[in-house]
Amino acid sequence: MEYSIVNYKVVRTITDDFRFDADYFKPKYLKEDRQRAHYENICIRDFCHVTDGQHGYHEVDEDSPIFHLTAKNAKGWFANTDGADRLAKWVDDKNKRSSLKEKDLILSTRGTVGFCALVMKEALPANIDQDVARIAINSRSEIEPEFLLAYLNCTFGQDWLMRNVSGMVQQGLPLDKVRNIPIPLLAKDFQNSCKKIVELGYRTFRNSEVLYEKAEQILLSELGLLNWKPKHRLSFVKNFSDTATAGRVDAEYFQPKYDDVVERIKQYKEGYKQLGKIVKVKNKNFKPKDDVIYRYIELANISSYGNINGFIEAVGKELPTRARRKVNEGDVIVSTIEGSLSSIALITKELDNALCSTGFFVVHSEKINSETLLVLLKSQVGQLQLKKGCSGTILTAIGEDEFKKIILPDMPSWIQGEIKKKITEMYKAKALSKRLLDIAKRGVEMAIEQDEKTAEKWIRDEVNEMGVELDT
């Protein structure tokens, strides 16, 4: 059993809101306080402007260039625009305090607290919602944005955030708490080392995205769909017999754009097949053993480019009841939920024998390689058909029968080989980026736990072992 003995005067003065619950004074938190105290500390309020996004109503405008970033867009070190709405310009104009600039940081403050990301130009123009804090560093600050990013994502930063969340139904981190985050003032040379690693991590990450885009271009060019845009029609005519055959009467199901993409696929010179004819859907439930540790993949772990960013590790009895699908290397998992249909990923060697939610289809094929299947289903070819197949009221999703009816082109092996090459390179680039960012994170932790000199040497050794060069 762990416990802490804390002087009552410390309890009275350590926080403004008089926290005296045991969770706040966990031994590891107190140890981190002592380690942080080896350095001069400054609060975020001393060198940053901190605010949040508009509270309440906002207007979506699909023609606007302005992204509306939410907590999910702060996941993964760099701000992303995956699934982000387009915000009406007048809303952005009225909320310039939360309009993002390059090298700002965004931090999720409600729901899943603690996602922290650096804003790069690719995510702009953008604004945020009320569950995200904008941290804008003053131009004359001694703190480098990349160092602050690594600190907030390391154990010291994350533990401080978790320690200071509050609330009963939905936990959150008030903006005043964000402003009061203590930042150890490490040497400028060390901060610059962190900056170089994070910058290289970002360039490598961007390269992985470019590789995926090239794979998709190979696919769409082969199908003659590279510049094809689906057209949503406000009105169209269908025969009553069509509704009877489909068993559907909703207008969305009969949108001509769905038929258009199927017709384009059917015109492919090499032919086509139904998905159910070329893949095996692994729909058998697996029951986890109570005391065995499993890795569990859920919807939130899937990135926009088919990568799995993390997983939950827990014993079987602690897993949710939906953790019932076992996955193996080479499988492709496909979200069944409308609104998350692009959450599709390839299972790599590291996640062989992991579990995933029953909210995914798990598919494997001997007739088409997994990388090509991934790109097909994530492209317009697959996404439009997945969306058409969705039904339901409370939770709209695509069923297995509709999923198996999806039409896919019969891609020749040499095209599949080209796509596989790009996707394989993409995964290597993502792994390299992750390792670099982990080095930056661990380097900051080591500097606080031991000293900057030891951390600098460790960083150099790790980078040299990887065979990469940092900008001088």
DRENDO-1510 file (C-alpha; in Angstrom, 1 decimal, always signed):
<recs>
REC; n; res; u; v; w
REC; 1; MET; +0.0; +0.0; +0.0 .
REC; 2; GLU; +1.3; +3.5; -0.9 .
REC; 3; TYR; +0.6; +6.5; +1.2 .
REC; 4; SER; +1.9; +10.0; +1.7 .
REC; 5; ILE; +2.4; +12.1; +4.9 .
REC; 6; VAL; +1.9; +15.8; +4.2 .
REC; 7; ASN; +2.1; +18.7; +6.5 .
REC; 8; TYR; -1.2; +20.4; +7.0 .
REC; 9; LYS; +0.3; +23.8; +6.2 .
REC; 10; VAL; +1.4; +22.4; +2.8 .
REC; 11; VAL; -2.1; +21.1; +2.2 .
REC; 12; ARG; -3.5; +24.6; +2.9 .
REC; 13; THR; -1.0; +26.4; +0.6 .
REC; 14; ILE; -0.2; +24.1; -2.2 .
REC; 15; THR; -3.4; +24.8; -4.2 .
REC; 16; ASP; -5.8; +27.7; -4.4 .
REC; 17; ASP; -8.8; +25.4; -4.1 .
REC; 18; PHE; -7.7; +23.5; -1.0 .
REC; 19; ARG; -7.2; +20.0; -2.4 .
REC; 20; PHE; -6.8; +17.5; +0.4 .
REC; 21; ASP; -7.9; +14.3; -1.4 .
REC; 22; ALA; -5.4; +11.4; -1.4 .
REC; 23; ASP; -5.1; +11.3; -5.2 .
REC; 24; TYR; -3.6; +14.8; -5.3 .
REC; 25; PHE; -0.8; +13.7; -2.9 .
REC; 26; LYS; +0.2; +10.4; -4.5 .
REC; 27; PRO; +3.9; +9.6; -3.7 .
REC; 28; LYS; +4.8; +9.8; -7.4 .
REC; 29; TYR; +3.4; +13.3; -7.7 .
REC; 30; LEU; +5.3; +14.5; -4.6 .
REC; 31; LYS; +8.5; +12.9; -6.0 .
REC; 32; GLU; +8.0; +14.8; -9.3 .
REC; 33; ASP; +7.5; +18.0; -7.4 .
REC; 34; ARG; +10.9; +17.5; -5.6 .
REC; 35; GLN; +12.6; +16.7; -8.9 .
REC; 36; ARG; +11.2; +19.7; -10.7 .
REC; 37; ALA; +12.3; +21.9; -7.8 .
REC; 38; HIS; +15.9; +21.3; -8.7 .
REC; 39; TYR; +15.4; +23.9; -11.4 .
REC; 40; GLU; +13.9; +27.3; -11.5 .
REC; 41; ASN; +10.3; +27.0; -12.5 .
REC; 42; ILE; +8.1; +29.5; -14.3 .
REC; 43; CYS; +4.3; +29.1; -14.8 .
REC; 44; ILE; +2.8; +29.1; -18.3 .
REC; 45; ARG; +1.0; +32.3; -17.5 .
REC; 46; ASP; +4.4; +34.0; -17.2 .
REC; 47; PHE; +5.3; +33.5; -20.9 .
REC; 48; CYS; +2.1; +32.5; -22.7 .
REC; 49; HIS; -1.4; +33.8; -23.5 .
REC; 50; VAL; -3.9; +31.0; -22.7 .
REC; 51; THR; -7.5; +31.0; -23.8 .
REC; 52; ASP; -10.2; +28.6; -25.1 .
REC; 53; GLY; -12.6; +28.5; -28.0 .
REC; 54; GLN; -16.1; +29.9; -28.4 .
REC; 55; HIS; -18.6; +28.6; -25.9 .
REC; 56; GLY; -22.0; +27.5; -27.3 .
REC; 57; TYR; -23.2; +27.7; -30.9 .
REC; 58; HIS; -21.0; +27.8; -33.9 .
REC; 59; GLU; -21.8; +27.8; -37.6 .
REC; 60; VAL; -20.4; +25.2; -40.0 .
REC; 61; ASP; -19.7; +26.3; -43.6 .
REC; 62; GLU; -18.3; +23.6; -45.9 .
REC; 63; ASP; -16.9; +26.2; -48.2 .
REC; 64; SER; -14.9; +27.9; -45.5 .
REC; 65; PRO; -11.1; +27.3; -45.4 .
REC; 66; ILE; -11.1; +27.6; -41.6 .
REC; 67; PHE; -10.8; +24.3; -39.6 .
REC; 68; HIS; -12.7; +23.9; -36.3 .
REC; 69; LEU; -10.3; +21.9; -34.2 .
REC; 70; THR; -11.6; +19.9; -31.2 .
REC; 71; ALA; -9.9; +17.7; -28.5 .
REC; 72; LYS; -9.4; +14.8; -31.0 .
REC; 73; ASN; -7.3; +17.1; -33.2 .
REC; 74; ALA; -4.8; +17.6; -30.4 .
REC; 75; LYS; -3.8; +13.9; -30.4 .
REC; 76; GLY; -0.4; +12.8; -31.7 .
REC; 77; TRP; +2.0; +15.8; -31.0 .
REC; 78; PHE; +1.0; +17.8; -34.1 .
REC; 79; ALA; -2.4; +19.4; -34.6 .
REC; 80; ASN; -4.3; +17.6; -37.3 .
REC; 81; THR; -7.5; +18.3; -39.2 .
REC; 82; ASP; -9.0; +14.8; -39.3 .
REC; 83; GLY; -12.7; +15.0; -39.2 .
REC; 84; ALA; -12.7; +18.7; -38.5 .
REC; 85; ASP; -15.7; +20.8; -39.5 .
REC; 86; ARG; -15.2; +24.0; -41.6 .
REC; 87; LEU; -16.0; +27.0; -39.4 .
REC; 88; ALA; -17.9; +30.0; -40.9 .
REC; 89; LYS; -15.7; +33.0; -41.3 .
REC; 90; TRP; -17.8; +35.3; -39.2 .
REC; 91; VAL; -17.4; +32.9; -36.2 .
REC; 92; ASP; -13.6; +33.1; -36.6 .
REC; 93; ASP; -13.7; +36.9; -37.0 .
REC; 94; LYS; -15.7; +37.2; -33.7 .
REC; 95; ASN; -13.2; +34.9; -31.9 .
REC; 96; LYS; -9.8; +36.1; -32.9 .
REC; 97; ARG; -8.5; +35.3; -29.4 .
REC; 98; SER; -8.7; +31.6; -30.2 .
REC; 99; SER; -7.7; +31.9; -33.8 .
REC; 100; LEU; -4.6; +29.7; -34.1 .
REC; 101; LYS; -1.1; +30.7; -35.3 .
REC; 102; GLU; +1.9; +28.6; -36.3 .
REC; 103; LYS; +3.8; +27.3; -33.3 .
REC; 104; ASP; +0.9; +27.7; -30.9 .
REC; 105; LEU; +0.1; +24.7; -28.7 .
REC; 106; ILE; -3.3; +23.2; -28.3 .
REC; 107; LEU; -4.3; +21.2; -25.2 .
REC; 108; SER; -7.5; +19.2; -24.6 .
REC; 109; THR; -9.1; +20.3; -21.4 .
REC; 110; ARG; -12.3; +18.4; -21.1 .
REC; 111; GLY; -13.3; +14.7; -21.7 .
REC; 112; THR; -10.0; +13.2; -22.5 .
REC; 113; VAL; -7.7; +15.7; -20.8 .
REC; 114; GLY; -4.0; +16.0; -21.8 .
REC; 115; PHE; -3.7; +15.7; -25.6 .
REC; 116; CYS; -1.2; +18.3; -26.5 .
REC; 117; ALA; -0.1; +19.3; -30.0 .
REC; 118; LEU; +2.0; +21.8; -31.8 .
REC; 119; VAL; +0.2; +23.8; -34.5 .
REC; 120; MET; +2.0; +23.8; -37.9 .
REC; 121; LYS; +1.1; +25.7; -41.0 .
REC; 122; GLU; -0.5; +22.6; -42.6 .
REC; 123; ALA; -3.3; +22.8; -40.0 .
REC; 124; LEU; -4.1; +26.5; -40.6 .
REC; 125; PRO; -6.2; +28.6; -40.8 .
REC; 126; ALA; -8.0; +27.1; -37.7 .
REC; 127; ASN; -9.9; +28.0; -34.6 .
REC; 128; ILE; -10.8; +25.8; -31.6 .
REC; 129; ASP; -13.8; +24.8; -29.5 .
REC; 130; GLN; -14.4; +25.3; -25.8 .
REC; 131; ASP; -12.8; +22.0; -24.8 .
REC; 132; VAL; -9.4; +23.0; -26.1 .
REC; 133; ALA; -6.9; +25.5; -24.7 .
REC; 134; ARG; -4.8; +27.7; -27.0 .
REC; 135; ILE; -1.3; +28.3; -25.6 .
REC; 136; ALA; +0.4; +31.1; -27.5 .
REC; 137; ILE; +4.0; +31.6; -26.5 .
REC; 138; ASN; +5.2; +35.2; -26.2 .
REC; 139; SER; +7.8; +36.1; -28.9 .
REC; 140; ARG; +10.4; +37.1; -26.2 .
REC; 141; SER; +10.0; +34.0; -24.2 .
REC; 142; GLU; +13.0; +31.9; -23.1 .
REC; 143; ILE; +10.9; +28.7; -23.7 .
REC; 144; GLU; +11.0; +27.0; -27.1 .
REC; 145; PRO; +7.6; +25.7; -28.3 .
REC; 146; GLU; +9.1; +22.3; -29.2 .
REC; 147; PHE; +10.5; +21.9; -25.7 .
REC; 148; LEU; +7.2; +22.9; -24.1 .
REC; 149; LEU; +5.5; +20.4; -26.3 .
REC; 150; ALA; +7.9; +17.6; -25.2 .
REC; 151; TYR; +7.5; +18.6; -21.6 .
REC; 152; LEU; +3.7; +18.6; -21.6 .
REC; 153; ASN; +3.7; +15.2; -23.3 .
REC; 154; CYS; +6.3; +13.6; -21.0 .
REC; 155; THR; +5.5; +12.0; -17.6 .
REC; 156; PHE; +6.0; +15.2; -15.6 .
REC; 157; GLY; +3.6; +17.2; -17.8 .
REC; 158; GLN; +1.0; +14.5; -18.1 .
REC; 159; ASP; +1.0; +13.7; -14.4 .
REC; 160; TRP; +0.6; +17.3; -13.5 .
REC; 161; LEU; -2.4; +17.6; -15.8 .
REC; 162; MET; -4.0; +14.4; -14.5 .
REC; 163; ARG; -3.4; +15.5; -10.9 .
REC; 164; ASN; -5.2; +18.8; -11.4 .
REC; 165; VAL; -8.3; +17.7; -13.3 .
REC; 166; SER; -11.6; +18.2; -11.5 .
REC; 167; GLY; -15.3; +17.4; -11.9 .
REC; 168; MET; -17.7; +14.6; -11.2 .
REC; 169; VAL; -19.7; +13.7; -14.3 .
REC; 170; GLN; -17.1; +14.9; -16.9 .
REC; 171; GLN; -13.7; +15.8; -15.7 .
REC; 172; GLY; -12.0; +18.9; -17.0 .
REC; 173; LEU; -9.0; +21.2; -16.5 .
REC; 174; PRO; -9.9; +24.9; -15.9 .
REC; 175; LEU; -7.9; +27.5; -17.8 .
REC; 176; ASP; -6.4; +28.9; -14.6 .
REC; 177; LYS; -4.9; +25.5; -14.0 .
REC; 178; VAL; -3.4; +25.5; -17.5 .
REC; 179; ARG; -1.9; +28.9; -16.7 .
REC; 180; ASN; -0.4; +27.6; -13.5 .
REC; 181; ILE; +1.4; +24.6; -15.0 .
REC; 182; PRO; +5.0; +24.8; -13.7 .
REC; 183; ILE; +7.7; +24.6; -16.4 .
REC; 184; PRO; +11.3; +23.9; -15.3 .
REC; 185; LEU; +13.6; +26.4; -17.0 .
REC; 186; LEU; +16.2; +24.2; -18.6 .
REC; 187; ALA; +19.2; +25.5; -20.5 .
REC; 188; LYS; +18.7; +27.0; -23.9 .
REC; 189; ASP; +21.2; +24.5; -25.5 .
REC; 190; PHE; +19.1; +21.6; -24.1 .
REC; 191; GLN; +15.9; +23.2; -25.3 .
REC; 192; ASN; +17.4; +23.6; -28.8 .
REC; 193; SER; +18.4; +19.9; -28.8 .
REC; 194; CYS; +14.7; +19.0; -28.1 .
REC; 195; LYS; +13.7; +21.5; -30.8 .
REC; 196; LYS; +15.8; +19.8; -33.5 .
REC; 197; ILE; +14.5; +16.3; -32.6 .
REC; 198; VAL; +10.9; +17.4; -32.7 .
REC; 199; GLU; +11.4; +19.3; -36.0 .
REC; 200; LEU; +13.0; +16.1; -37.5 .
REC; 201; GLY; +10.1; +14.1; -36.1 .
REC; 202; TYR; +7.6; +16.4; -37.7 .
REC; 203; ARG; +9.4; +16.3; -41.1 .
REC; 204; THR; +9.5; +12.5; -41.0 .
REC; 205; PHE; +5.8; +12.4; -40.0 .
REC; 206; ARG; +4.9; +14.7; -42.9 .
REC; 207; ASN; +6.9; +12.4; -45.2 .
REC; 208; SER; +4.8; +9.5; -44.1 .
REC; 209; GLU; +1.7; +11.4; -45.1 .
REC; 210; VAL; +3.1; +12.2; -48.5 .
REC; 211; LEU; +3.9; +8.5; -49.0 .
REC; 212; TYR; +0.3; +7.5; -48.3 .
REC; 213; GLU; -1.0; +10.2; -50.7 .
REC; 214; LYS; +1.3; +8.8; -53.4 .
REC; 215; ALA; -0.1; +5.3; -52.8 .
REC; 216; GLU; -3.6; +6.7; -53.2 .
REC; 217; GLN; -2.6; +8.6; -56.4 .
REC; 218; ILE; -1.3; +5.4; -57.9 .
REC; 219; LEU; -4.6; +3.7; -57.2 .
REC; 220; LEU; -6.9; +6.5; -58.4 .
REC; 221; SER; -4.8; +7.1; -61.5 .
REC; 222; GLU; -5.1; +3.4; -62.4 .
REC; 223; LEU; -8.9; +3.7; -62.1 .
REC; 224; GLY; -9.1; +7.0; -63.9 .
REC; 225; LEU; -10.5; +8.6; -60.8 .
REC; 226; LEU; -7.6; +10.9; -59.8 .
REC; 227; ASN; -9.5; +14.2; -60.5 .
REC; 228; TRP; -13.0; +12.7; -60.1 .
REC; 229; LYS; -15.3; +14.5; -57.7 .
REC; 230; PRO; -18.6; +13.0; -56.5 .
REC; 231; LYS; -21.6; +15.3; -57.0 .
REC; 232; HIS; -24.3; +15.5; -54.3 .
REC; 233; ARG; -27.7; +16.2; -56.0 .
REC; 234; LEU; -30.5; +17.9; -54.2 .
REC; 235; SER; -33.2; +16.1; -56.3 .
REC; 236; PHE; -33.3; +13.0; -58.5 .
REC; 237; VAL; -35.8; +10.4; -59.6 .
REC; 238; LYS; -35.9; +6.7; -58.7 .
REC; 239; ASN; -38.4; +3.9; -59.6 .
REC; 240; PHE; -40.6; +2.5; -56.8 .
REC; 241; SER; -39.2; -0.9; -57.8 .
REC; 242; ASP; -35.7; +0.2; -56.8 .
REC; 243; THR; -36.9; +0.9; -53.3 .
REC; 244; ALA; -38.6; -2.4; -53.1 .
REC; 245; THR; -35.5; -4.3; -54.2 .
REC; 246; ALA; -33.2; -2.4; -51.8 .
REC; 247; GLY; -35.6; -2.5; -48.9 .
REC; 248; ARG; -34.8; +1.2; -48.4 .
REC; 249; VAL; -36.9; +4.4; -49.0 .
REC; 250; ASP; -34.5; +7.1; -47.6 .
REC; 251; ALA; -33.2; +9.5; -50.2 .
REC; 252; GLU; -29.6; +9.3; -49.0 .
REC; 253; TYR; -29.3; +5.7; -50.0 .
REC; 254; PHE; -30.2; +6.5; -53.6 .
REC; 255; GLN; -27.9; +9.4; -54.1 .
REC; 256; PRO; -26.6; +9.1; -57.7 .
REC; 257; LYS; -23.0; +9.7; -56.5 .
REC; 258; TYR; -23.0; +6.2; -55.0 .
REC; 259; ASP; -24.1; +4.6; -58.3 .
REC; 260; ASP; -21.6; +6.8; -60.2 .
REC; 261; VAL; -18.6; +5.5; -58.3 .
REC; 262; VAL; -19.8; +1.9; -58.7 .
REC; 263; GLU; -20.2; +2.4; -62.5 .
REC; 264; ARG; -16.7; +3.8; -62.7 .
REC; 265; ILE; -15.3; +0.7; -61.0 .
REC; 266; LYS; -17.3; -1.6; -63.3 .
REC; 267; GLN; -15.7; +0.1; -66.3 .
REC; 268; TYR; -12.2; -0.8; -65.0 .
REC; 269; LYS; -10.3; -2.7; -67.7 .
REC; 270; GLU; -9.2; -5.5; -65.4 .
REC; 271; GLY; -12.6; -6.2; -64.0 .
REC; 272; TYR; -14.1; -6.1; -60.5 .
REC; 273; LYS; -15.4; -8.3; -57.7 .
REC; 274; GLN; -17.6; -8.0; -54.7 .
REC; 275; LEU; -15.7; -7.6; -51.4 .
REC; 276; GLY; -17.2; -10.7; -50.0 .
REC; 277; LYS; -15.7; -12.7; -52.8 .
REC; 278; ILE; -12.1; -11.6; -52.2 .
REC; 279; VAL; -11.8; -11.2; -48.4 .
REC; 280; LYS; -12.6; -13.2; -45.3 .
REC; 281; VAL; -14.5; -11.4; -42.6 .
REC; 282; LYS; -13.3; -12.6; -39.2 .
REC; 283; ASN; -16.5; -12.3; -37.2 .
REC; 284; LYS; -15.9; -15.0; -34.6 .
REC; 285; ASN; -16.1; -13.6; -31.0 .
REC; 286; PHE; -13.1; -14.2; -28.7 .
REC; 287; LYS; -13.6; -14.3; -25.0 .
REC; 288; PRO; -10.6; -12.8; -23.0 .
REC; 289; LYS; -9.4; -14.7; -20.0 .
REC; 290; ASP; -9.9; -12.7; -16.8 .
REC; 291; ASP; -6.3; -12.7; -15.6 .
REC; 292; VAL; -4.4; -12.5; -18.9 .
REC; 293; ILE; -3.1; -9.1; -20.1 .
REC; 294; TYR; -4.3; -8.1; -23.6 .
REC; 295; ARG; -3.6; -5.2; -25.9 .
REC; 296; TYR; -6.9; -3.6; -27.0 .
REC; 297; ILE; -7.4; -1.3; -30.0 .
REC; 298; GLU; -10.4; +1.1; -30.0 .
REC; 299; LEU; -11.7; +3.6; -32.5 .
REC; 300; ALA; -9.8; +6.5; -31.0 .
REC; 301; ASN; -6.5; +4.8; -31.7 .
REC; 302; ILE; -6.8; +5.0; -35.5 .
REC; 303; SER; -5.2; +7.9; -37.3 .
REC; 304; SER; -6.3; +9.3; -40.6 .
REC; 305; TYR; -3.5; +7.6; -42.6 .
REC; 306; GLY; -4.2; +4.0; -41.4 .
REC; 307; ASN; -1.8; +4.0; -38.5 .
REC; 308; ILE; -2.6; +2.7; -35.0 .
REC; 309; ASN; -1.4; +5.4; -32.5 .
REC; 310; GLY; -1.7; +3.4; -29.4 .
REC; 311; PHE; -3.7; +0.8; -27.5 .
REC; 312; ILE; -5.1; +0.0; -24.0 .
REC; 313; GLU; -3.2; -2.7; -22.1 .
REC; 314; ALA; -5.3; -4.4; -19.4 .
REC; 315; VAL; -6.3; -7.8; -18.0 .
REC; 316; GLY; -9.3; -9.5; -19.6 .
REC; 317; LYS; -11.7; -8.7; -16.7 .
REC; 318; GLU; -11.0; -5.0; -17.0 .
REC; 319; LEU; -11.6; -4.8; -20.8 .
REC; 320; PRO; -15.0; -3.5; -22.1 .
REC; 321; THR; -17.5; -6.1; -23.3 .
REC; 322; ARG; -17.0; -5.0; -26.9 .
REC; 323; ALA; -13.3; -6.2; -26.8 .
REC; 324; ARG; -14.2; -9.4; -28.6 .
REC; 325; ARG; -12.3; -9.5; -31.9 .
REC; 326; LYS; -8.8; -11.0; -32.2 .
REC; 327; VAL; -6.5; -9.5; -34.9 .
REC; 328; ASN; -3.4; -10.8; -36.5 .
REC; 329; GLU; -0.6; -9.3; -38.5 .
REC; 330; GLY; -1.8; -8.4; -42.0 .
REC; 331; ASP; -5.4; -8.0; -41.1 .
REC; 332; VAL; -7.2; -4.8; -42.0 .
REC; 333; ILE; -9.7; -3.4; -39.5 .
REC; 334; VAL; -12.6; -1.2; -40.8 .
REC; 335; SER; -14.9; +0.9; -38.6 .
REC; 336; THR; -18.6; +0.0; -39.0 .
REC; 337; ILE; -19.8; +3.3; -37.5 .
REC; 338; GLU; -21.0; +6.2; -39.8 .
REC; 339; GLY; -19.0; +9.2; -39.0 .
REC; 340; SER; -15.9; +7.1; -38.4 .
REC; 341; LEU; -15.9; +5.1; -41.6 .
REC; 342; SER; -12.4; +6.3; -42.5 .
REC; 343; SER; -11.0; +4.8; -39.4 .
REC; 344; ILE; -9.3; +1.9; -41.2 .
REC; 345; ALA; -5.9; +0.5; -40.3 .
REC; 346; LEU; -3.5; -2.3; -41.0 .
REC; 347; ILE; -2.4; -4.6; -38.2 .
REC; 348; THR; +1.4; -4.7; -38.0 .
REC; 349; LYS; +3.6; -7.3; -36.4 .
REC; 350; GLU; +3.7; -5.4; -33.1 .
REC; 351; LEU; +0.0; -5.8; -32.7 .
REC; 352; ASP; -0.3; -9.5; -33.7 .
REC; 353; ASN; -2.9; -11.2; -31.4 .
REC; 354; ALA; -4.2; -8.0; -30.0 .
REC; 355; LEU; -8.0; -7.4; -29.5 .
REC; 356; CYS; -10.2; -4.8; -31.2 .
REC; 357; SER; -13.7; -3.6; -30.7 .
REC; 358; THR; -16.7; -5.3; -32.3 .
REC; 359; GLY; -17.3; -1.9; -33.9 .
REC; 360; PHE; -14.7; -3.0; -36.5 .
REC; 361; PHE; -14.9; -5.5; -39.3 .
REC; 362; VAL; -11.7; -7.6; -39.3 .
REC; 363; VAL; -10.8; -8.7; -42.8 .
REC; 364; HIS; -8.0; -10.7; -44.5 .
REC; 365; SER; -7.5; -11.7; -48.1 .
REC; 366; GLU; -5.3; -14.1; -50.0 .
REC; 367; LYS; -6.3; -12.4; -53.3 .
REC; 368; ILE; -5.4; -8.8; -52.6 .
REC; 369; ASN; -2.6; -7.5; -50.4 .
REC; 370; SER; -3.5; -5.8; -47.2 .
REC; 371; GLU; -1.9; -2.5; -48.2 .
REC; 372; THR; -3.9; -2.2; -51.4 .
REC; 373; LEU; -7.1; -3.2; -49.5 .
REC; 374; LEU; -6.4; -0.4; -46.9 .
REC; 375; VAL; -6.0; +2.2; -49.6 .
REC; 376; LEU; -9.0; +1.1; -51.6 .
REC; 377; LEU; -11.3; +1.2; -48.6 .
REC; 378; LYS; -10.0; +4.6; -47.4 .
REC; 379; SER; -10.3; +6.2; -50.8 .
REC; 380; GLN; -13.5; +7.5; -52.4 .
REC; 381; VAL; -13.9; +4.0; -54.0 .
REC; 382; GLY; -14.5; +2.5; -50.6 .
REC; 383; GLN; -15.8; +5.4; -48.5 .
REC; 384; LEU; -18.8; +6.2; -50.7 .
REC; 385; GLN; -19.9; +2.6; -50.7 .
REC; 386; LEU; -19.4; +2.2; -47.0 .
REC; 387; LYS; -21.5; +5.3; -46.4 .
REC; 388; LYS; -24.3; +4.1; -48.7 .
REC; 389; GLY; -24.5; +0.9; -46.8 .
REC; 390; CYS; -25.1; +2.5; -43.4 .
REC; 391; SER; -28.5; +2.2; -41.7 .
REC; 392; GLY; -30.0; +2.6; -38.3 .
REC; 393; THR; -31.5; +5.3; -36.1 .
REC; 394; ILE; -29.7; +5.8; -32.8 .
REC; 395; LEU; -26.3; +4.5; -34.0 .
REC; 396; THR; -26.0; +4.4; -37.8 .
REC; 397; ALA; -23.6; +1.7; -39.0 .
REC; 398; ILE; -23.0; -0.6; -41.9 .
REC; 399; GLY; -23.9; -4.3; -41.5 .
REC; 400; GLU; -21.8; -7.3; -42.7 .
REC; 401; ASP; -24.2; -8.1; -45.6 .
REC; 402; GLU; -23.9; -4.6; -47.0 .
REC; 403; PHE; -20.2; -4.5; -46.4 .
REC; 404; LYS; -19.7; -7.7; -48.4 .
REC; 405; LYS; -21.6; -6.1; -51.3 .
REC; 406; ILE; -19.0; -3.4; -51.8 .
REC; 407; ILE; -17.5; -3.5; -55.4 .
REC; 408; LEU; -13.7; -3.3; -55.7 .
REC; 409; PRO; -11.5; -3.3; -58.8 .
REC; 410; ASP; -9.5; -6.4; -59.6 .
REC; 411; MET; -6.1; -4.7; -59.4 .
REC; 412; PRO; -3.2; -6.4; -61.2 .
REC; 413; SER; -0.3; -7.6; -59.0 .
REC; 414; TRP; +2.2; -5.0; -60.2 .
REC; 415; ILE; -0.1; -2.1; -59.2 .
REC; 416; GLN; -0.7; -3.8; -55.8 .
REC; 417; GLY; +3.1; -4.1; -55.5 .
REC; 418; GLU; +3.6; -0.4; -56.1 .
REC; 419; ILE; +1.0; +0.5; -53.5 .
REC; 420; LYS; +2.4; -2.0; -51.0 .
REC; 421; LYS; +5.9; -0.4; -51.4 .
REC; 422; LYS; +4.6; +3.1; -50.6 .
REC; 423; ILE; +2.5; +2.0; -47.6 .
REC; 424; THR; +5.5; -0.1; -46.3 .
REC; 425; GLU; +7.7; +3.0; -46.5 .
REC; 426; MET; +4.9; +5.1; -44.9 .
REC; 427; TYR; +4.9; +2.8; -41.8 .
REC; 428; LYS; +8.7; +2.9; -41.6 .
REC; 429; ALA; +8.6; +6.7; -41.6 .
REC; 430; LYS; +5.8; +6.8; -39.0 .
REC; 431; ALA; +7.9; +4.4; -36.7 .
REC; 432; LEU; +10.9; +6.7; -37.1 .
REC; 433; SER; +8.9; +9.8; -36.3 .
REC; 434; LYS; +7.5; +8.1; -33.2 .
REC; 435; ARG; +10.9; +7.0; -32.0 .
REC; 436; LEU; +12.3; +10.6; -32.4 .
REC; 437; LEU; +9.5; +12.1; -30.4 .
REC; 438; ASP; +9.9; +9.4; -27.7 .
REC; 439; ILE; +13.6; +10.4; -27.5 .
REC; 440; ALA; +12.6; +14.1; -27.0 .
REC; 441; LYS; +10.1; +13.1; -24.4 .
REC; 442; ARG; +12.4; +10.8; -22.5 .
REC; 443; GLY; +15.3; +13.3; -22.8 .
REC; 444; VAL; +13.2; +15.9; -21.0 .
REC; 445; GLU; +12.3; +13.4; -18.2 .
REC; 446; MET; +16.0; +12.4; -17.8 .
REC; 447; ALA; +17.1; +16.0; -17.6 .
REC; 448; ILE; +14.7; +16.7; -14.7 .
REC; 449; GLU; +15.4; +13.3; -13.0 .
REC; 450; GLN; +19.2; +13.5; -13.3 .
REC; 451; ASP; +20.7; +16.4; -15.1 .
REC; 452; GLU; +20.9; +18.1; -18.6 .
REC; 453; LYS; +24.4; +16.8; -19.3 .
REC; 454; THR; +23.4; +13.2; -18.8 .
REC; 455; ALA; +20.2; +13.7; -20.9 .
REC; 456; GLU; +22.2; +15.4; -23.7 .
REC; 457; LYS; +24.6; +12.5; -23.9 .
REC; 458; TRP; +21.8; +10.0; -23.9 .
REC; 459; ILE; +20.0; +11.9; -26.7 .
REC; 460; ARG; +23.1; +12.0; -28.9 .
REC; 461; ASP; +23.7; +8.2; -28.4 .
REC; 462; GLU; +20.1; +7.4; -29.3 .
REC; 463; VAL; +20.1; +9.6; -32.4 .
REC; 464; ASN; +23.5; +8.2; -33.5 .
REC; 465; GLU; +22.2; +4.6; -33.1 .
REC; 466; MET; +19.3; +5.5; -35.4 .
REC; 467; GLY; +21.7; +6.7; -38.0 .
REC; 468; VAL; +19.9; +10.1; -38.5 .
REC; 469; GLU; +21.4; +13.6; -38.4 .
REC; 470; LEU; +20.0; +16.6; -36.7 .
REC; 471; ASP; +20.2; +20.0; -38.2 .
REC; 472; THR; +23.1; +22.0; -36.8 .
</recs>
